[in-house]
Amino acid sequence: MGGRASYLLFGLALLVAAGVGLAWLTKPDRWDAAHWEGLGEPDLANGEQVFWAGGCVSCHAAPGAEGDQRLTLAGGRTLKSPFGTFHPPNISPDESAGIGSWTLAEFGDAMTRGVGKQGEHLYPSFPYGSYSRMTVKDVNDLWGFMQTLPKSGNATPPHDLAFPYNVRLALGAWKLLYLTDKPHAQVNTADTKLARGQYLVEGPGHCGECHTPRNAFGGFEDRRWLAGAPNPEGEGRIPDITPASKSIGGWSASDIASYLETGFTPDFDTVGGSMVEVQKNMAKLPASDRDAIAAYLKALPAL
């Protein structure tokens, strides 16, 4: 009996040690404070361009907002998914209801590490899996620009998620598996236009969040990067946008750039669905950025 008890105690100790080790590996992981220091005054003009590239309005403005109302990031749009319903928060500069009391470091850690102000894991419905590729300059400039936007006291509800998806500890394991700042596709980054296009598409533009299929654990299937996927909100499919696709495979780079600017396809159809908001945002970018996005999409492998 003594030998059996010793084996049981040893096994229990191993389980405890494994649990402690897993908790340490999957804990919320902030950047060192120095990561966000010494960046200087933000470039507000660049911050505005990053704002539109990042599509902040699409989720955080009130549904149906038009014109200047789109700049009030009060939250309000619901995102339904197989995991439950997500409620994008108020990210206006309001000190109580929004993120006006946050620091640059807290904002940057949320954007690129998926860690909230209180040190909690954030759900990847907020696309930090893509924003992780953003430069510290762009994050700093974006933060500066967002401080100039209107405040809102709107209180948004918490996410409505069933067990086990409401357990944030599991998000640490998800990050361990899938959170990376490595590129998703191999393109000639010596070409400055392609490099810029890759940065915009894979980073702030977060195109892969909807256009790339995911595995059972919610991670990207990189071998099918941008090859189309089920609509994350449950209706229809998001199209394949690789060079061999039936949707835009026959378009030229100038066709793609024009579509992002005007919302018109080469055969004079118009943008529809969730892409309407994306196109509105892309239309506010410099023409050189739309050209870079188009060049990157045309340079992808034909799947």
Long-range contacts (C-beta under 8 A, 24 or more apart in sequence): 22-173, 23-169, 25-172, 25-176, 26-169, 26-172, 26-173, 26-175, 26-176, 27-172, 28-113, 28-114, 28-115, 28-119, 28-120, 28-121, 28-172, 29-113, 29-115, 29-175, 30-105, 30-109, 30-113, 30-115, 30-119, 31-105, 31-108, 31-109, 31-112, 31-113, 33-105, 35-105, 35-108, 35-136, 36-104, 36-105, 36-108, 36-136, 36-139, 36-140, 39-104, 39-136, 39-137, 39-140, 40-140, 41-144, 42-140, 42-141, 42-142, 42-143, 42-144, 42-145, 43-137, 43-141, 43-144, 44-141, 44-144, 44-145, 44-148, 46-137, 46-138, 46-141, 47-138, 47-141, 47-142, 47-143, 47-144, 47-145, 47-146, 48-145, 49-284, 49-285, 49-286, 49-289, 50-134, 50-138, 50-141, 50-142, 50-145, 50-204, 51-142, 51-145, 51-146, 52-281, 52-282, 52-284, 52-285, 53-200, 53-204, 53-205, 53-281, 53-282, 53-285, 53-289, 54-131, 54-142, 54-204, 54-205, 54-206, 55-204, 55-205, 55-206, 55-277, 55-278, 55-281, 56-91, 56-146, 57-277, 57-280, 57-281, 58-274, 58-277, 58-278, 58-281, 59-88, 60-88, 60-89, 60-90, 60-91, 62-154, 71-149, 71-150, 72-149, 72-150, 72-152, 73-98, 73-146, 73-149, 73-152, 74-98, 74-152, 74-154, 74-156, 75-154, 75-156, 76-154, 76-156, 79-125, 79-232, 79-233, 80-233, 80-234, 81-125, 81-232, 81-233, 81-234, 82-234, 83-161, 83-162, 83-165, 84-159, 84-160, 84-161, 84-162, 84-165, 84-166, 85-159, 85-160, 85-161, 86-123, 86-125, 86-159, 86-161, 87-156, 87-157, 87-158, 87-159, 87-160, 88-125, 88-126, 88-156, 89-156, 90-152, 90-154, 90-155, 90-156, 91-146, 92-149, 92-150, 92-151, 92-152, 93-146, 93-147, 93-148, 93-149, 93-150, 93-151, 94-151, 94-152, 94-153, 96-153, 97-152, 97-153, 97-154, 97-155, 98-151, 98-152, 100-147, 100-151, 104-139, 104-140, 104-143, 107-139, 107-143, 108-136, 108-139, 108-140, 108-143, 111-139, 111-142, 112-139, 112-181, 113-179, 114-171, 114-175, 114-179, 120-168, 121-168, 121-169, 121-171, 121-172, 121-175, 122-171, 123-159, 123-168, 123-171, 124-171, 124-174, 124-218, 125-159, 127-206, 127-209, 128-179, 129-178, 129-179, 129-209, 129-220, 130-202, 130-203, 130-204, 130-205, 130-206, 130-208, 130-209, 131-203, 131-204, 131-206, 132-179, 132-180, 132-181, 133-181, 133-183, 133-199, 133-202, 133-203, 134-203, 134-204, 138-204, 174-217, 174-218, 174-219, 177-217, 177-219, 178-217, 178-218, 178-219, 178-220, 184-208, 184-212, 184-220, 184-222, 184-225, 185-225, 185-226, 185-300, 185-301, 187-296, 187-299, 187-300, 188-299, 191-295, 193-291, 193-292, 193-295, 194-292, 194-295, 194-296, 194-299, 196-288, 196-289, 196-292, 197-292, 197-293, 197-294, 197-295, 197-296, 197-297, 197-299, 198-296, 200-289, 200-292, 200-293, 200-296, 201-226, 201-293, 201-296, 201-297, 205-293, 207-241, 210-238, 210-274, 211-238, 211-239, 211-240, 211-241, 224-303, 225-300, 226-297, 226-300, 227-303, 231-274, 233-274, 236-273, 238-274, 240-303, 241-297, 242-297, 242-300, 242-301, 242-302, 242-303, 243-297, 243-298, 243-300, 243-301, 243-302, 244-302, 244-303, 245-303, 248-297, 249-302, 252-298, 253-291, 253-294, 253-295, 253-297, 253-298, 254-294, 255-294, 256-290, 256-293, 256-294, 256-297, 256-298, 257-287, 257-290, 257-291, 257-293, 257-294, 260-285, 260-290, 260-293, 260-294, 261-287, 261-290
